[in-house]
Amino acid sequence: MVQKDHGQEGFKIMLLGPKCKYCRRFGQKLGLNERCLSHKCALVRRRIRPGVHGSRPRVLSLFARQLLEKQRLKFSYLLNEAKMKKYVELAKKAKKSAPEALIELLERRLDNVVWRAGYVPAKTTARQLVSHGHFLVNGRRVRTPSYLVNEGDVITIRPRSKNIKLLEDLSQRLKFYQPPSWLSIDPNTFETKILKLPLAQEIQHNFNLGLVIDFYSRQ
C-alpha cells in the first residue's frame, strides 16, 4: 500500500491567474472555480482556446500531445511539477497498471476528497480550506492537501469552522448532491467516510493517462 504523503506542496500552483482560461485551453471544465457550474462558464460562452490564434485547428506531434495531457491532468488536480512527477513514480511502482494507479492516487488526495464529497463546488476552494486547517481526518487536524486518505477514514469539519462563509449553505447543497460510490456523507453531521479506496474504473474522467506515463518515461 502506498504510504500517506504528509509533505508540504509548493505555492506556485496557487497563482493560477484567470482560471477560466485553463478550461478553454484544455477544452474541458476543470472545476477550478464556481463559474464552471454556472451559465457564466467561459467554456460554454466561448469554446475556443485563448489567444489570437485560438480558433485555428492544431496538428500536434506525439510529444506535444503527451505534454498537453500532462498539463491538463496537473492543473485539474492543482499539482506543481514536482508533485506530478512524484505521483507518476509511485504509480509505476504499484502492483497494477501505472495509469490506473495514478488516477487512484490523485483521487485519494484530501483536497480532492473534500471537493468530491460536495463540501465546496470548486477545487481551489477545497484546497484553500484544507490548507487552513478547517477539516479533521479521524479527529486530527490536517493541513496538507496532498494527504492520502485510506479506507475507513472519517473526514469532518472542524467544530470552529462550521460557520465560516464558504460552508454556510452546506446543508442545502448536500440535499441534492450524490457523492461517488466510494464516499458516504451524512447531510446532518457533514461527516464523510471513505467506504473503500477508489478504483480506476469507477472514476469518471477523460484523461489519456497512458500519454502522461509515457511523457515521464522518456525523460
VEXFIPA-425005 format. One record per atom (N, C-alpha, C): residue number from 1; x, y, z negated; residue in three letters. Coordinates in Angstrom, 1 decimal. Layout:
N
 pos      X      Y      Z code
 NUM      X      Y      Z  Ala
...
% end
This chain:
219
 pos      X      Y      Z code
   1    0.8   -1.2    0.0  Met
   1    0.0    0.0    0.0  Met
   1    0.9    1.3    0.0  Met
   2    0.5    2.2    0.8  Val
   2    1.3    3.4    0.9  Val
   2    1.2    4.2   -0.5  Val
   3    2.2    4.7   -0.9  Gln
   3    2.2    5.5   -2.2  Gln
   3    1.6    6.8   -2.0  Gln
   4    1.1    7.3   -3.1  Lys
   4    0.5    8.7   -3.0  Lys
   4    1.5    9.7   -2.9  Lys
   5    1.2   10.7   -2.1  Asp
   5    2.2   11.8   -1.8  Asp
   5    1.8   13.0   -2.7  Asp
   6    2.7   13.3   -3.6  His
   6    2.5   14.4   -4.5  His
   6    3.3   15.7   -4.1  His
   7    4.0   15.6   -3.0  Gly
   7    4.9   16.7   -2.6  Gly
   7    4.1   18.0   -2.2  Gly
   8    4.7   19.1   -2.5  Gln
   8    4.1   20.4   -2.1  Gln
   8    4.3   20.6   -0.6  Gln
   9    3.3   21.2    0.1  Glu
   9    3.4   21.5    1.5  Glu
   9    3.8   22.9    1.8  Glu
  10    4.4   23.1    3.0  Gly
  10    4.7   24.5    3.3  Gly
  10    3.5   25.4    3.5  Gly
  11    3.8   26.7    3.5  Phe
  11    2.7   27.6    3.6  Phe
  11    2.5   28.2    5.0  Phe
  12    3.3   27.8    5.9  Lys
  12    3.2   28.4    7.3  Lys
  12    1.9   28.0    7.9  Lys
  13    1.4   26.8    7.6  Ile
  13    0.1   26.4    8.2  Ile
  13   -1.1   27.3    7.8  Ile
  14   -0.9   28.0    6.7  Met
  14   -2.0   28.8    6.2  Met
  14   -2.1   30.1    7.0  Met
  15   -1.1   30.4    7.7  Leu
  15   -1.1   31.6    8.6  Leu
  15   -1.5   31.3   10.0  Leu
  16   -2.7   30.8   10.1  Leu
  16   -3.2   30.3   11.4  Leu
  16   -3.5   31.4   12.4  Leu
  17   -3.9   32.6   11.9  Gly
  17   -4.3   33.7   12.8  Gly
  17   -5.8   33.4   13.2  Gly
  18   -6.2   33.9   14.4  Pro
  18   -7.5   33.7   14.8  Pro
  18   -7.8   32.3   15.0  Pro
  19   -8.6   31.7   14.1  Lys
  19   -8.8   30.2   14.1  Lys
  19   -9.6   29.7   15.3  Lys
  20  -10.5   30.5   15.8  Cys
  20  -11.3   30.1   16.9  Cys
  20  -10.5   29.9   18.2  Cys
  21   -9.4   30.5   18.3  Lys
  21   -8.5   30.4   19.5  Lys
  21   -8.0   28.9   19.6  Lys
  22   -7.8   28.3   18.4  Tyr
  22   -7.3   26.9   18.4  Tyr
  22   -8.4   26.0   19.0  Tyr
  23   -9.6   26.2   18.6  Cys
  23  -10.7   25.4   19.2  Cys
  23  -10.7   25.5   20.7  Cys
  24  -10.6   26.8   21.2  Arg
  24  -10.6   27.0   22.7  Arg
  24   -9.4   26.4   23.3  Arg
  25   -8.3   26.5   22.6  Arg
  25   -7.0   26.0   23.2  Arg
  25   -7.1   24.5   23.4  Arg
  26   -7.6   23.8   22.4  Phe
  26   -7.7   22.3   22.5  Phe
  26   -9.0   21.8   23.0  Phe
  27   -9.9   22.6   23.2  Gly
  27  -11.2   22.2   23.8  Gly
  27  -12.1   21.4   22.9  Gly
  28  -12.0   21.6   21.6  Gln
  28  -12.9   20.9   20.7  Gln
  28  -13.0   21.7   19.4  Gln
  29  -14.1   21.4   18.7  Lys
  29  -14.3   22.1   17.4  Lys
  29  -13.4   21.4   16.3  Lys
  30  -12.5   22.2   15.7  Leu
  30  -11.6   21.7   14.7  Leu
  30  -12.1   21.9   13.3  Leu
  31  -13.2   22.6   13.1  Gly
  31  -13.7   22.8   11.8  Gly
  31  -12.9   23.7   10.9  Gly
  32  -12.1   24.6   11.5  Leu
  32  -11.2   25.4   10.7  Leu
  32  -11.9   26.5    9.9  Leu
  33  -13.1   26.9   10.4  Asn
  33  -13.8   27.9    9.7  Asn
  33  -15.3   27.6    9.8  Asn
  34  -16.1   28.4    9.2  Glu
  34  -17.6   28.2    9.2  Glu
  34  -18.3   28.5   10.5  Glu
  35  -17.6   29.3   11.3  Arg
  35  -18.2   29.6   12.6  Arg
  35  -18.3   28.4   13.5  Arg
  36  -17.5   27.3   13.2  Cys
  36  -17.7   26.1   14.0  Cys
  36  -19.1   25.5   14.0  Cys
  37  -19.8   25.8   12.8  Leu
  37  -21.1   25.2   12.6  Leu
  37  -22.2   26.2   13.0  Leu
  38  -21.9   27.3   13.6  Ser
  38  -22.9   28.3   13.9  Ser
  38  -22.9   28.6   15.4  Ser
  39  -23.9   29.4   15.8  His
  39  -24.0   29.8   17.2  His
  39  -22.9   30.7   17.6  His
  40  -22.2   31.2   16.6  Lys
  40  -21.1   32.1   16.9  Lys
  40  -19.8   31.4   17.3  Lys
  41  -19.8   30.1   17.3  Cys
  41  -18.6   29.3   17.7  Cys
  41  -18.0   29.8   19.0  Cys
  42  -16.7   30.1   19.0  Ala
  42  -16.1   30.6   20.2  Ala
  42  -16.1   29.6   21.3  Ala
  43  -16.1   28.3   21.0  Leu
  43  -16.0   27.2   22.0  Leu
  43  -17.4   27.1   22.7  Leu
  44  -18.4   27.4   22.0  Val
  44  -19.8   27.4   22.6  Val
  44  -20.0   28.6   23.5  Val
  45  -19.5   29.8   23.0  Arg
  45  -19.7   31.0   23.8  Arg
  45  -18.8   31.2   25.0  Arg
  46  -17.6   30.6   24.9  Arg
  46  -16.6   30.7   25.9  Arg
  46  -15.7   29.5   26.0  Arg
  47  -16.1   28.6   26.9  Arg
  47  -15.4   27.3   26.9  Arg
  47  -14.2   27.4   27.9  Arg
  48  -13.3   28.3   27.7  Ile
  48  -12.0   28.4   28.4  Ile
  48  -10.9   28.6   27.5  Ile
  49   -9.7   28.3   27.9  Arg
  49   -8.5   28.5   27.0  Arg
  49   -8.3   30.0   26.8  Arg
  50   -7.7   30.4   25.7  Pro
  50   -7.4   31.8   25.5  Pro
  50   -6.2   32.2   26.5  Pro
  51   -6.1   33.5   26.8  Gly
  51   -5.1   33.9   27.7  Gly
  51   -5.6   34.2   29.1  Gly
  52   -4.8   35.0   29.8  Val
  52   -5.2   35.4   31.2  Val
  52   -5.3   34.3   32.2  Val
  53   -4.7   33.1   31.9  His
  53   -4.7   32.0   32.8  His
  53   -5.6   30.9   32.2  His
  54   -6.4   31.2   31.3  Gly
  54   -7.2   30.2   30.6  Gly
  54   -8.2   29.5   31.5  Gly
  55   -8.7   30.1   32.5  Ser
  55   -9.7   29.5   33.4  Ser
  55   -9.1   28.6   34.4  Ser
  56   -7.8   28.6   34.6  Arg
  56   -7.1   27.8   35.6  Arg
  56   -7.0   26.3   35.1  Arg
  57   -7.2   25.4   36.0  Pro
  57   -7.0   24.0   35.6  Pro
  57   -5.5   23.7   35.4  Pro
  58   -5.2   22.7   34.5  Arg
  58   -3.8   22.4   34.3  Arg
  58   -3.5   20.9   34.6  Arg
  59   -2.4   20.7   35.2  Val
  59   -1.9   19.4   35.5  Val
  59   -0.7   19.2   34.6  Val
  60   -0.9   18.3   33.6  Leu
  60    0.1   18.1   32.6  Leu
  60    0.9   16.9   32.8  Leu
  61    2.2   17.0   32.5  Ser
  61    3.1   15.8   32.5  Ser
  61    2.8   14.9   31.3  Ser
  62    3.4   13.7   31.3  Leu
  62    3.1   12.8   30.1  Leu
  62    3.6   13.5   28.8  Leu
  63    4.8   14.1   28.9  Phe
  63    5.3   14.7   27.7  Phe
  63    4.4   15.9   27.2  Phe
  64    3.9   16.6   28.2  Ala
  64    3.0   17.8   27.8  Ala
  64    1.7   17.2   27.2  Ala
  65    1.2   16.1   27.7  Arg
  65    0.0   15.6   27.1  Arg
  65    0.3   15.0   25.7  Arg
  66    1.5   14.4   25.5  Gln
  66    1.8   14.0   24.2  Gln
  66    2.0   15.1   23.2  Gln
  67    2.6   16.2   23.7  Leu
  67    2.8   17.4   22.8  Leu
  67    1.5   18.0   22.5  Leu
  68    0.6   18.2   23.4  Leu
  68   -0.7   18.8   23.2  Leu
  68   -1.5   18.0   22.2  Leu
  69   -1.5   16.6   22.4  Glu
  69   -2.3   15.8   21.5  Glu
  69   -1.7   15.8   20.0  Glu
  70   -0.4   15.9   19.9  Lys
  70    0.3   16.0   18.6  Lys
  70   -0.1   17.3   17.9  Lys
  71   -0.1   18.4   18.7  Gln
  71   -0.5   19.7   18.2  Gln
  71   -2.0   19.7   17.8  Gln
  72   -2.8   19.1   18.5  Arg
  72   -4.3   19.1   18.3  Arg
  72   -4.5   18.3   17.0  Arg
  73   -3.9   17.2   16.8  Leu
  73   -4.0   16.4   15.5  Leu
  73   -3.5   17.2   14.3  Leu
  74   -2.3   17.8   14.5  Lys
  74   -1.7   18.5   13.5  Lys
  74   -2.5   19.7   13.0  Lys
  75   -3.1   20.5   13.9  Phe
  75   -3.9   21.6   13.5  Phe
  75   -5.2   21.1   12.9  Phe
  76   -5.8   20.0   13.4  Ser
  76   -7.0   19.5   12.9  Ser
  76   -6.9   19.1   11.4  Ser
  77   -5.8   18.6   11.0  Tyr
  77   -5.6   18.3    9.6  Tyr
  77   -4.7   19.3    8.8  Tyr
  78   -4.5   20.4    9.4  Leu
  78   -3.8   21.5    8.7  Leu
  78   -2.4   21.1    8.2  Leu
  79   -1.6   20.5    9.1  Leu
  79   -0.3   20.0    8.7  Leu
  79    0.8   20.9    9.3  Leu
  80    1.9   21.0    8.6  Asn
  80    3.1   21.5    9.2  Asn
  80    3.8   20.4    9.9  Asn
  81    4.9   20.7   10.7  Glu
  81    5.6   19.7   11.5  Glu
  81    6.2   18.6   10.6  Glu
  82    6.8   19.0    9.5  Ala
  82    7.5   18.1    8.6  Ala
  82    6.5   17.0    8.1  Ala
  83    5.3   17.5    7.7  Lys
  83    4.3   16.6    7.2  Lys
  83    3.8   15.6    8.3  Lys
  84    3.6   16.2    9.4  Met
  84    3.1   15.4   10.6  Met
  84    4.1   14.3   10.9  Met
  85    5.3   14.6   10.9  Lys
  85    6.4   13.6   11.2  Lys
  85    6.4   12.5   10.1  Lys
  86    6.2   13.0    8.8  Lys
  86    6.3   12.0    7.7  Lys
  86    5.1   11.0    7.8  Lys
  87    3.9   11.5    8.1  Tyr
  87    2.8   10.6    8.3  Tyr
  87    3.0    9.6    9.4  Tyr
  88    3.6   10.0   10.5  Val
  88    3.9    9.1   11.6  Val
  88    4.9    8.0   11.2  Val
  89    5.9    8.4   10.4  Glu
  89    6.9    7.5    9.9  Glu
  89    6.3    6.4    9.0  Glu
  90    5.3    6.9    8.1  Leu
  90    4.6    6.0    7.2  Leu
  90    3.7    5.0    8.0  Leu
  91    3.1    5.6    9.0  Ala
  91    2.2    4.7    9.8  Ala
  91    3.0    3.6   10.6  Ala
  92    4.1    3.9   11.0  Lys
  92    5.0    2.9   11.7  Lys
  92    5.4    1.8   10.8  Lys
  93    5.5    2.1    9.5  Lys
  93    5.9    1.0    8.6  Lys
  93    4.7    0.2    8.0  Lys
  94    3.5    0.6    8.4  Ala
  94    2.3   -0.1    7.9  Ala
  94    2.2   -1.5    8.6  Ala
  95    1.4   -2.4    8.0  Lys
  95    1.2   -3.7    8.5  Lys
  95    0.2   -3.8    9.6  Lys
  96   -0.4   -2.7    9.9  Lys
  96   -1.4   -2.6   11.0  Lys
  96   -0.8   -1.8   12.1  Lys
  97   -1.6   -1.6   13.2  Ser
  97   -1.1   -0.8   14.3  Ser
  97   -0.8    0.7   13.8  Ser
  98    0.2    1.3   14.3  Ala
  98    0.6    2.7   13.9  Ala
  98   -0.5    3.7   14.1  Ala
  99   -1.2    3.7   15.3  Pro
  99   -2.3    4.6   15.5  Pro
  99   -3.4    4.5   14.4  Pro
 100   -3.8    3.3   14.1  Glu
 100   -4.9    3.0   13.1  Glu
 100   -4.4    3.5   11.7  Glu
 101   -3.2    3.1   11.3  Ala
 101   -2.6    3.5   10.0  Ala
 101   -2.5    5.0    9.9  Ala
 102   -2.2    5.7   11.0  Leu
 102   -2.0    7.2   11.0  Leu
 102   -3.3    7.9   10.7  Leu
 103   -4.4    7.5   11.4  Ile
 103   -5.7    8.2   11.1  Ile
 103   -6.2    7.9    9.8  Ile
 104   -6.0    6.7    9.3  Glu
 104   -6.4    6.3    8.0  Glu
 104   -5.7    7.1    6.9  Glu
 105   -4.4    7.3    7.0  Leu
 105   -3.6    8.1    6.1  Leu
 105   -4.1    9.5    6.1  Leu
 106   -4.4   10.1    7.2  Leu
 106   -4.8   11.5    7.3  Leu
 106   -6.2   11.7    6.6  Leu
 107   -7.0   10.7    6.8  Glu
 107   -8.4   10.8    6.2  Glu
 107   -8.4   10.8    4.7  Glu
 108   -7.3   10.2    4.2  Arg
 108   -7.2   10.0    2.7  Arg
 108   -6.7   11.2    2.0  Arg
 109   -6.3   12.2    2.7  Arg
 109   -5.8   13.4    2.1  Arg
 109   -6.9   14.1    1.3  Arg
 110   -6.6   14.6    0.1  Leu
 110   -7.6   15.2   -0.8  Leu
 110   -8.3   16.3   -0.1  Leu
 111   -7.6   17.2    0.6  Asp
 111   -8.3   18.3    1.2  Asp
 111   -9.3   17.9    2.2  Asp
 112   -9.0   16.8    3.0  Asn
 112   -9.9   16.3    4.0  Asn
 112  -11.1   15.6    3.3  Asn
 113  -10.8   14.9    2.2  Val
 113  -11.9   14.2    1.5  Val
 113  -12.9   15.2    0.9  Val
 114  -12.4   16.3    0.4  Val
 114  -13.3   17.4   -0.1  Val
 114  -14.1   17.9    1.0  Val
 115  -13.6   18.1    2.2  Trp
 115  -14.4   18.5    3.4  Trp
 115  -15.3   17.5    3.8  Trp
 116  -14.9   16.2    3.9  Arg
 116  -15.8   15.1    4.3  Arg
 116  -16.9   14.9    3.4  Arg
 117  -16.7   15.2    2.1  Ala
 117  -17.8   15.0    1.1  Ala
 117  -18.8   16.1    1.1  Ala
 118  -18.6   17.1    1.9  Gly
 118  -19.5   18.2    2.1  Gly
 118  -19.5   19.3    1.0  Gly
 119  -18.4   19.4    0.3  Tyr
 119  -18.3   20.4   -0.7  Tyr
 119  -18.2   21.8   -0.1  Tyr
 120  -17.6   21.9    1.1  Val
 120  -17.4   23.1    1.8  Val
 120  -17.5   22.8    3.3  Val
 121  -18.0   23.8    4.1  Pro
 121  -18.1   23.5    5.6  Pro
 121  -16.9   23.7    6.4  Pro
 122  -15.8   24.2    5.8  Ala
 122  -14.6   24.5    6.6  Ala
 122  -13.4   23.8    6.0  Ala
 123  -12.5   23.3    6.8  Lys
 123  -11.3   22.6    6.3  Lys
 123  -10.4   23.5    5.6  Lys
 124  -10.2   24.7    6.1  Thr
 124   -9.3   25.7    5.4  Thr
 124   -9.8   26.0    4.0  Thr
 125  -11.1   26.1    3.9  Thr
 125  -11.7   26.4    2.6  Thr
 125  -11.4   25.2    1.6  Thr
 126  -11.6   24.0    2.1  Ala
 126  -11.3   22.8    1.3  Ala
 126   -9.9   22.8    0.8  Ala
 127   -9.0   23.1    1.7  Arg
 127   -7.5   23.2    1.3  Arg
 127   -7.3   24.3    0.3  Arg
 128   -7.9   25.4    0.4  Gln
 128   -7.7   26.5   -0.5  Gln
 128   -8.2   26.1   -1.9  Gln
 129   -9.4   25.5   -2.0  Leu
 129  -10.0   25.1   -3.3  Leu
 129   -9.1   24.1   -4.0  Leu
 130   -8.6   23.1   -3.2  Val
 130   -7.7   22.1   -3.8  Val
 130   -6.4   22.8   -4.3  Val
 131   -5.9   23.6   -3.5  Ser
 131   -4.6   24.3   -3.9  Ser
 131   -4.8   25.1   -5.2  Ser
 132   -6.0   25.7   -5.4  His
 132   -6.2   26.5   -6.5  His
 132   -6.7   25.7   -7.8  His
 133   -6.7   24.4   -7.6  Gly
 133   -7.0   23.5   -8.7  Gly
 133   -8.4   23.4   -9.1  Gly
 134   -9.4   23.6   -8.2  His
 134  -10.8   23.5   -8.5  His
 134  -11.4   22.1   -8.6  His
 135  -10.5   21.1   -8.2  Phe
 135  -11.0   19.7   -8.2  Phe
 135  -10.2   18.8   -9.1  Phe
 136  -10.9   17.8   -9.7  Leu
 136  -10.2   16.8  -10.5  Leu
 136  -10.3   15.5   -9.9  Leu
 137   -9.3   14.7  -10.0  Val
 137   -9.3   13.3   -9.5  Val
 137   -9.1   12.4  -10.7  Val
 138  -10.1   11.6  -11.0  Asn
 138  -10.1   10.7  -12.2  Asn
 138   -9.9   11.6  -13.4  Asn
 139  -10.5   12.8  -13.5  Gly
 139  -10.4   13.6  -14.6  Gly
 139   -9.1   14.4  -14.7  Gly
 140   -8.2   14.3  -13.8  Arg
 140   -7.0   15.0  -13.8  Arg
 140   -6.9   16.1  -12.7  Arg
 141   -6.5   17.3  -13.0  Arg
 141   -6.5   18.4  -12.1  Arg
 141   -5.4   18.1  -11.1  Arg
 142   -5.8   18.2   -9.8  Val
 142   -4.8   18.0   -8.7  Val
 142   -4.8   19.2   -7.8  Val
 143   -3.6   19.8   -7.6  Arg
 143   -3.5   21.0   -6.7  Arg
 143   -2.8   20.7   -5.4  Arg
 144   -2.6   19.4   -5.1  Thr
 144   -1.8   19.1   -3.9  Thr
 144   -2.8   18.6   -2.8  Thr
 145   -2.9   19.4   -1.7  Pro
 145   -3.9   19.0   -0.6  Pro
 145   -3.5   17.6    0.0  Pro
 146   -2.2   17.3    0.0  Ser
 146   -1.8   16.0    0.6  Ser
 146   -1.9   14.8   -0.3  Ser
 147   -2.4   15.0   -1.5  Tyr
 147   -2.7   13.8   -2.4  Tyr
 147   -3.5   12.8   -1.7  Tyr
 148   -3.1   11.5   -1.7  Leu
 148   -3.8   10.5   -1.0  Leu
 148   -4.7    9.7   -2.0  Leu
 149   -6.0    9.8   -1.7  Val
 149   -6.9    9.1   -2.6  Val
 149   -6.9    7.6   -2.4  Val
 150   -7.3    6.8   -3.4  Asn
 150   -7.4    5.4   -3.4  Asn
 150   -8.8    4.9   -3.7  Asn
 151   -9.1    3.7   -3.3  Glu
 151  -10.4    3.1   -3.6  Glu
 151  -10.7    3.2   -5.1  Glu
 152  -11.9    3.6   -5.4  Gly
 152  -12.3    3.7   -6.8  Gly
 152  -12.0    5.1   -7.4  Gly
 153  -11.3    5.9   -6.8  Asp
 153  -11.0    7.3   -7.3  Asp
 153  -12.3    8.1   -7.4  Asp
 154  -12.4    8.9   -8.4  Val
 154  -13.6    9.8   -8.6  Val
 154  -13.2   11.2   -8.5  Val
 155  -13.8   12.0   -7.7  Ile
 155  -13.5   13.4   -7.5  Ile
 155  -14.6   14.2   -8.1  Ile
 156  -14.3   15.2   -8.9  Thr
 156  -15.3   16.0   -9.5  Thr
 156  -14.8   17.5   -9.4  Thr
 157  -15.7   18.4   -9.6  Ile
 157  -15.4   19.8   -9.6  Ile
 157  -15.0   20.2  -11.0  Ile
 158  -13.9   20.9  -11.2  Arg
 158  -13.5   21.4  -12.5  Arg
 158  -14.7   22.1  -13.1  Arg
 159  -15.0   21.8  -14.4  Pro
 159  -16.2   22.5  -15.0  Pro
 159  -16.2   24.0  -14.9  Pro
 160  -15.0   24.6  -15.1  Arg
 160  -14.9   26.1  -15.0  Arg
 160  -15.1   26.6  -13.6  Arg
 161  -15.1   25.7  -12.6  Ser
 161  -15.1   26.1  -11.2  Ser
 161  -16.5   26.0  -10.5  Ser
 162  -17.4   25.4  -11.3  Lys
 162  -18.7   25.1  -10.7  Lys
 162  -19.5   26.3  -10.2  Lys
 163  -19.2   27.4  -10.8  Asn
 163  -20.0   28.6  -10.5  Asn
 163  -19.3   29.6   -9.5  Asn
 164  -18.1   29.2   -9.0  Ile
 164  -17.4   30.1   -8.0  Ile
 164  -18.3   30.3   -6.8  Ile
 165  -18.1   31.4   -6.1  Lys
 165  -19.0   31.7   -5.0  Lys
 165  -19.0   30.7   -3.9  Lys
 166  -17.8   30.1   -3.6  Leu
 166  -17.7   29.2   -2.5  Leu
 166  -18.5   27.9   -2.7  Leu
 167  -18.9   27.6   -4.0  Leu
 167  -19.7   26.4   -4.3  Leu
 167  -21.1   26.7   -4.8  Leu
 168  -21.5   28.0   -4.8  Glu
 168  -22.7   28.4   -5.4  Glu
 168  -24.0   27.8   -4.8  Glu
 169  -23.9   27.4   -3.5  Asp
 169  -25.1   26.9   -2.8  Asp
 169  -24.9   25.4   -2.5  Asp
 170  -24.0   24.7   -3.3  Leu
 170  -23.6   23.3   -3.0  Leu
 170  -24.8   22.4   -3.1  Leu
 171  -25.6   22.6   -4.2  Ser
 171  -26.8   21.6   -4.4  Ser
 171  -27.7   21.7   -3.2  Ser
 172  -27.9   22.8   -2.6  Gln
 172  -28.8   23.0   -1.5  Gln
 172  -28.2   22.3   -0.2  Gln
 173  -26.9   22.5    0.0  Arg
 173  -26.3   21.9    1.1  Arg
 173  -26.2   20.4    1.1  Arg
 174  -26.0   19.8   -0.1  Leu
 174  -25.9   18.4   -0.2  Leu
 174  -27.2   17.6   -0.1  Leu
 175  -28.3   18.3   -0.1  Lys
 175  -29.6   17.7    0.0  Lys
 175  -29.8   17.1    1.4  Lys
 176  -29.1   17.7    2.4  Phe
 176  -29.3   17.3    3.8  Phe
 176  -28.0   16.7    4.4  Phe
 177  -27.0   16.5    3.5  Tyr
 177  -25.7   16.1    4.0  Tyr
 177  -25.5   14.6    3.9  Tyr
 178  -25.0   13.9    4.9  Gln
 178  -24.8   12.5    4.9  Gln
 178  -23.2   12.3    5.0  Gln
 179  -22.6   11.9    3.9  Pro
 179  -21.1   11.7    3.9  Pro
 179  -20.8   10.4    4.7  Pro
 180  -19.5   10.2    5.0  Pro
 180  -19.1    9.0    5.6  Pro
 180  -19.4    7.8    4.8  Pro
 181  -19.4    6.6    5.4  Ser
 181  -19.8    5.4    4.6  Ser
 181  -18.8    5.0    3.5  Ser
 182  -17.6    5.5    3.6  Trp
 182  -16.6    5.1    2.6  Trp
 182  -16.6    6.1    1.4  Trp
 183  -17.5    7.1    1.4  Leu
 183  -17.7    8.0    0.3  Leu
 183  -19.1    8.0   -0.2  Leu
 184  -19.2    8.2   -1.5  Ser
 184  -20.5    8.4   -2.2  Ser
 184  -20.5    9.6   -3.0  Ser
 185  -21.5   10.5   -2.8  Ile
 185  -21.5   11.7   -3.6  Ile
 185  -22.9   11.9   -4.3  Ile
 186  -22.9   12.2   -5.5  Asp
 186  -24.1   12.4   -6.3  Asp
 186  -24.5   13.8   -6.2  Asp
 187  -25.7   14.1   -5.6  Pro
 187  -26.1   15.5   -5.4  Pro
 187  -26.4   16.2   -6.6  Pro
 188  -26.6   15.5   -7.7  Asn
 188  -26.9   16.2   -9.0  Asn
 188  -25.7   16.5   -9.8  Asn
 189  -24.7   15.6   -9.9  Thr
 189  -23.5   15.9  -10.6  Thr
 189  -22.3   16.4   -9.8  Thr
 190  -22.5   16.3   -8.4  Phe
 190  -21.5   16.6   -7.5  Phe
 190  -20.2   15.8   -7.6  Phe
 191  -20.4   14.6   -8.1  Glu
 191  -19.3   13.6   -8.2  Glu
 191  -19.2   12.8   -7.0  Glu
 192  -18.0   12.7   -6.5  Thr
 192  -17.7   11.9   -5.3  Thr
 192  -16.8   10.7   -5.6  Thr
 193  -17.2    9.5   -5.2  Lys
 193  -16.5    8.3   -5.4  Lys
 193  -16.0    7.7   -4.1  Lys
 194  -14.7    7.2   -4.1  Ile
 194  -14.1    6.6   -3.0  Ile
 194  -14.6    5.1   -3.0  Ile
 195  -15.6    4.7   -2.2  Leu
 195  -16.1    3.4   -2.3  Leu
 195  -15.1    2.4   -1.7  Leu
 196  -14.3    2.8   -0.7  Lys
 196  -13.3    2.0   -0.1  Lys
 196  -12.4    2.9    0.7  Lys
 197  -11.3    2.3    1.1  Leu
 197  -10.4    3.1    1.9  Leu
 197  -11.0    3.2    3.4  Leu
 198  -10.8    4.3    4.0  Pro
 198  -11.4    4.5    5.4  Pro
 198  -10.7    3.6    6.4  Pro
 199  -11.5    3.0    7.3  Leu
 199  -10.9    2.2    8.3  Leu
 199  -11.0    2.9    9.6  Leu
 200  -10.0    2.7   10.5  Ala
 200   -9.9    3.4   11.7  Ala
 200  -11.2    3.4   12.6  Ala
 201  -11.8    2.2   12.6  Gln
 201  -13.0    2.0   13.4  Gln
 201  -14.2    2.7   12.9  Gln
 202  -14.1    3.2   11.6  Glu
 202  -15.2    3.9   11.0  Glu
 202  -15.1    5.4   11.2  Glu
 203  -13.9    5.8   11.5  Ile
 203  -13.6    7.3   11.6  Ile
 203  -14.0    7.8   13.0  Ile
 204  -14.9    8.8   13.0  Gln
 204  -15.2    9.4   14.3  Gln
 204  -14.2   10.4   14.7  Gln
 205  -13.6   10.2   15.8  His
 205  -12.6   11.2   16.3  His
 205  -12.4   11.0   17.8  His
 206  -11.8   11.9   18.4  Asn
 206  -11.5   11.8   19.8  Asn
 206  -10.0   12.0   20.1  Asn
 207   -9.1   11.7   19.1  Phe
 207   -7.7   11.8   19.3  Phe
 207   -7.1   10.6   20.1  Phe
 208   -6.2   10.9   20.9  Asn
 208   -5.4    9.8   21.5  Asn
 208   -4.2    9.6   20.6  Asn
 209   -4.3    8.8   19.6  Leu
 209   -3.3    8.6   18.6  Leu
 209   -2.0    7.9   19.2  Leu
 210   -2.2    7.1   20.2  Gly
 210   -1.1    6.5   20.9  Gly
 210   -0.1    7.5   21.4  Gly
 211   -0.6    8.6   22.0  Leu
 211    0.2    9.6   22.5  Leu
 211    1.0   10.3   21.4  Leu
 212    0.4   10.5   20.3  Val
 212    1.1   11.1   19.1  Val
 212    2.2   10.2   18.7  Val
 213    2.0    8.9   18.5  Ile
 213    3.0    8.0   18.1  Ile
 213    4.2    8.0   19.1  Ile
 214    3.8    8.0   20.4  Asp
 214    4.8    8.0   21.5  Asp
 214    5.7    9.3   21.5  Asp
 215    5.0   10.4   21.1  Phe
 215    5.8   11.7   21.1  Phe
 215    6.9   11.6   20.1  Phe
 216    6.6   11.1   18.9  Tyr
 216    7.7   11.0   17.9  Tyr
 216    8.6    9.8   18.1  Tyr
 217    8.2    8.8   18.9  Ser
 217    9.1    7.7   19.1  Ser
 217   10.2    8.1   20.1  Ser
 218   10.0    9.1   20.9  Arg
 218   11.0    9.5   21.9  Arg
 218   12.0   10.5   21.3  Arg
 219   11.8   10.9   20.1  Gln
 219   12.8   11.9   19.6  Gln
 219   14.0   11.2   18.9  Gln
% end
